[in-house]
Amino acid sequence: MTQPTCPVTYPFNRFTDLALAEPYRQAQRTPGLLRIQMPIGAPAWLATRYDDVRLVLGDRRFSRSEAFRRDDAPRAFPRIAGGIVMMDPPQLTRIRSLAAQAFTRRRVEALRPHAREHAHHLIERMLAAGPPADLVNDFALPIPLALICELLGVPLHDRDRFKRWNDSLLSTRPEDAAQTQQHLGELAAYIKELVRERQREPRDDFMSALTQAHDQGERLSEEQLLLLCIAILVAGYEGSAAQIPNFIQVLLDNPRQWQRLKEDPERVPEAVEELLRYIPLASAAMFVHYALEDIQVGDTLVRQGDAVFASIGAANHDPARFADPGTLDLQRDAGGHFGFGHGLHHCIGSALARVELQEALRALVERLPNLRRCGEVQWKTATFFRGAHCLPVTWS
């Protein structure tokens, strides 16, 4: 059992690359959890090993919602995320159960042709315009935005507004706080109207199914529907939009793996899983978990009331779970990775994200096999997810 030590300054990852910072590996080689100090709030524990992260994410003796009752809740950014990502059972369990009735495999797979068509359409536009292109704005951003809007039933002419609202919600800059609140209000009003339209005139779509889902006659409230839709928008749009150019950067840095994928595009689904494991997408462990009682986490006894963060990126690079984790191996069985979280907070939109990522990567592999960088990468520096703000590419 380890005892509290002088906290280490956290976060570790840089915004200007996609590497897992060395202090995570050092923490995995050191017994027990790591004591950290976030930029804001009290000290906390950090779990970096696969088994420890799995326990923190999956054990109901840890609470996320407790953070809202603590004035000194530790965090990397000025505000604590809200919505369903910070809920605990039983409220969280009920919302996920009802949402699953609408988020069916059939409904998600029905979007795959749209994802494929949209990816190829965007590449056609890039080819027609000629190189260079910005892989972020010309390809990566439009795909998940189109699919999420298709899922939620957002008309084409409103999609630019959705992008503006989403970008604002993900900003971590303190000076953007007032505008973020304004945009959140606008987004909430818009989604509430979508919900009311589907209640008046149901269709065969996700939003209609969501408004009609029920448990023993009880349906989601308007507020719960709103929180769920916002979570789907933020995670479904930004996560995929960041990972598409991230995938390409990593593959270009590993030319043998890129070549193998070009020779056998049928391996794209397996490649997506390994890339999700390999790339630490989050700039830091984002969600604080409070121990509701004394809990043994590996070699550390976490006391009741202690705050714990779980690093998904580090867990996906734990050599005790994944052999030679720092090597990208598209033939690896990456099953069990935490790229979409774990437990009750496992991403409910993971099936949709996989469709988007698979179709985007396959289209690039098949249509632009000679893709390469041709300029300075501009990195995002004020958001939860790491990735390129602009990725200049060319082809021949």
Secondary structure as the mmCIF struct_conf table of DSSP 4:
data_model
#
loop_
_struct_conf.conf_type_id
_struct_conf.id
_struct_conf.beg_label_comp_id
_struct_conf.beg_label_asym_id
_struct_conf.beg_label_seq_id
_struct_conf.end_label_comp_id
_struct_conf.end_label_asym_id
_struct_conf.end_label_seq_id
HELX_LH_PP_P HELX_LH_PP_P1 CYS A 6 PRO A 7
STRN STRN1 VAL A 8 THR A 9
BEND BEND1 PHE A 15 ASP A 17
HELX_LH_PP_P HELX_LH_PP_P2 ALA A 19 ALA A 21
HELX_RH_AL_P HELX_RH_AL_P1 GLU A 22 ARG A 29
BEND BEND2 THR A 30 GLY A 32
HELX_LH_PP_P HELX_LH_PP_P3 LEU A 33 LEU A 33
STRN STRN2 LEU A 34 GLN A 37
BEND BEND3 PRO A 39 PRO A 39
STRN STRN3 ILE A 40 ILE A 40
BEND BEND4 GLY A 41 ALA A 42
STRN STRN4 ALA A 44 ALA A 47
BEND BEND5 ARG A 49 ARG A 49
HELX_RH_AL_P HELX_RH_AL_P2 TYR A 50 GLY A 58
TURN_TY1_P TURN_TY1_P1 ARG A 60 ARG A 61
STRN STRN5 PHE A 62 SER A 63
BEND BEND6 ARG A 64 ARG A 64
HELX_RH_3T_P HELX_RH_3T_P1 SER A 65 ARG A 69
TURN_TY1_P TURN_TY1_P2 ASP A 71 ASP A 72
STRN STRN6 ARG A 75 ARG A 75
BEND BEND7 ALA A 76 ARG A 79
HELX_RH_3T_P HELX_RH_3T_P2 GLY A 83 MET A 86
TURN_TY1_P TURN_TY1_P3 PRO A 89 PRO A 90
HELX_RH_AL_P HELX_RH_AL_P3 GLN A 91 ALA A 102
BEND BEND8 PHE A 103 PHE A 103
HELX_RH_AL_P HELX_RH_AL_P4 ARG A 105 GLU A 109
TURN_TY1_P TURN_TY1_P4 ALA A 110 LEU A 111
HELX_RH_AL_P HELX_RH_AL_P5 ARG A 112 ALA A 129
BEND BEND9 PRO A 131 PRO A 131
STRN STRN7 ALA A 133 ASP A 134
HELX_RH_AL_P HELX_RH_AL_P6 LEU A 135 LEU A 135
HELX_RH_PI_P HELX_RH_PI_P1 VAL A 136 ALA A 140
TURN_TY1_P TURN_TY1_P5 LEU A 141 LEU A 141
HELX_RH_AL_P HELX_RH_AL_P7 PRO A 142 LEU A 152
TURN_TY1_P TURN_TY1_P6 GLY A 153 GLY A 153
HELX_RH_3T_P HELX_RH_3T_P3 LEU A 156 ASP A 158
HELX_RH_AL_P HELX_RH_AL_P8 ARG A 159 LEU A 170
STRN STRN8 SER A 171 SER A 171
HELX_RH_3T_P HELX_RH_3T_P4 PRO A 174 ASP A 176
HELX_RH_AL_P HELX_RH_AL_P9 ALA A 177 ARG A 200
BEND BEND10 GLU A 201 GLU A 201
BEND BEND11 ASP A 204 ASP A 205
HELX_RH_AL_P HELX_RH_AL_P10 PHE A 206 GLN A 212
STRN STRN9 HIS A 214 ASP A 215
TURN_TY1_P TURN_TY1_P7 GLN A 216 GLY A 217
STRN STRN10 GLU A 218 ARG A 219
HELX_RH_AL_P HELX_RH_AL_P11 GLU A 222 ASP A 253
BEND BEND12 ASN A 254 ASN A 254
HELX_RH_AL_P HELX_RH_AL_P12 PRO A 255 GLU A 263
HELX_RH_3T_P HELX_RH_3T_P5 PRO A 265 ARG A 267
HELX_RH_AL_P HELX_RH_AL_P13 VAL A 268 TYR A 278
BEND BEND13 ILE A 279 ILE A 279
STRN STRN11 ALA A 282 ALA A 282
BEND BEND14 SER A 283 ALA A 284
STRN STRN12 VAL A 288 ALA A 291
BEND BEND15 LEU A 292 GLU A 293
STRN STRN13 ILE A 295 VAL A 297
TURN_TY1_P TURN_TY1_P8 GLY A 298 ASP A 299
STRN STRN14 THR A 300 VAL A 302
HELX_LH_PP_P HELX_LH_PP_P4 ARG A 303 ARG A 303
TURN_TY1_P TURN_TY1_P9 GLN A 304 GLY A 305
STRN STRN15 ALA A 307 ALA A 310
HELX_RH_AL_P HELX_RH_AL_P14 ILE A 312 ALA A 315
TURN_TY1_P TURN_TY1_P10 ASN A 316 HIS A 317
TURN_TY1_P TURN_TY1_P11 PRO A 319 ARG A 321
BEND BEND16 PHE A 322 ASP A 324
TURN_TY1_P TURN_TY1_P12 PRO A 325 GLY A 326
BEND BEND17 THR A 327 THR A 327
TURN_TY1_P TURN_TY1_P13 LEU A 330 GLN A 331
BEND BEND18 ARG A 332 ARG A 332
TURN_TY1_P TURN_TY1_P14 GLY A 335 GLY A 336
TURN_TY1_P TURN_TY1_P15 GLY A 339 PHE A 340
HELX_RH_3T_P HELX_RH_3T_P6 GLY A 343 HIS A 345
BEND BEND19 HIS A 346 HIS A 346
TURN_TY1_P TURN_TY1_P16 ILE A 348 GLY A 349
HELX_RH_AL_P HELX_RH_AL_P15 SER A 350 ARG A 367
TURN_TY1_P TURN_TY1_P17 PRO A 369 ASN A 370
STRN STRN16 ARG A 372 ARG A 373
BEND BEND20 GLY A 375 GLY A 375
HELX_LH_PP_P HELX_LH_PP_P5 GLU A 376 VAL A 377
STRN STRN17 GLN A 378 TRP A 379
HELX_LH_PP_P HELX_LH_PP_P6 LYS A 380 LYS A 380
BEND BEND21 ALA A 382 ALA A 382
STRN STRN18 THR A 383 THR A 383
BEND BEND22 PHE A 384 PHE A 384
STRN STRN19 PHE A 385 PHE A 385
STRN STRN20 ALA A 388 CYS A 390
STRN STRN21 PRO A 392 THR A 394
#
